[in-house]
């Protein structure tokens, strides 16, 4: 299915936003290193302590000079999140109730009855310690988690968004959508939300030097801390995506009469502008997401 003009505009704005938060390298349609997914846009940030990045994502908790990767998915309609046979409004209301119930059970039951799930090494202060809530065996809590997972699947976020978060695909994951399309509580866990002014999309946004972008970060993304090997591979895939199409479309010169043409290159020796699909893949072999 061909892309709509609206989706292309959102991708252009995503690139501009990535540059605005400090990314030095950006590209669209960047391959995920270990899956068939392609990000609508991806950016490489040289240093996490860049002032623009700190304003968008917060101060880095550790290694402020380390690079970061920011992956963006653009969504133009509610159909991207909810299936046709489900009522999106009812799903949202039910999910909000379940999220509140989950928090209550964690505080009043899990932390009281399953103290072994607390990671005492995670913080010097007991109240700041992390908990492995997912390992809880309390039946009511498991039931809430199961229903939340079912709702996420109906809303279309379990198959892709939740997996990308769980696999720590990039250091930050961000949704770019028109203002009002999503409520903050509908944003998948771990993802951020950047809202675009619908008027800019209707008029046909074009970048103008010195003018502010018609978009605002509504929800800040979590810092997932992707592994270094994966981060470097993403940088390589940004370069591949940015070079896509370079050199294609060149028309070779017409041979003169009685001119002996040079022999064609062997199939296993592609030229500079070869379309040979056997080039190095965008994915990482023998690499499982963690």
Helices and strands as residue ranges (DSSP letters): H 5-20, E 25-31, E 38-45, H 51-57, E 68-75, G 78-80, H 88-105, I 106-110, H 111-113, G 115-117, E 118-119, G 126-128, E 130-131, G 133-135, H 139-154, I 158-162, H 163-166, E 172-178, G 184-186, E 191-196, H 198-203, E 215-219, H 228-242
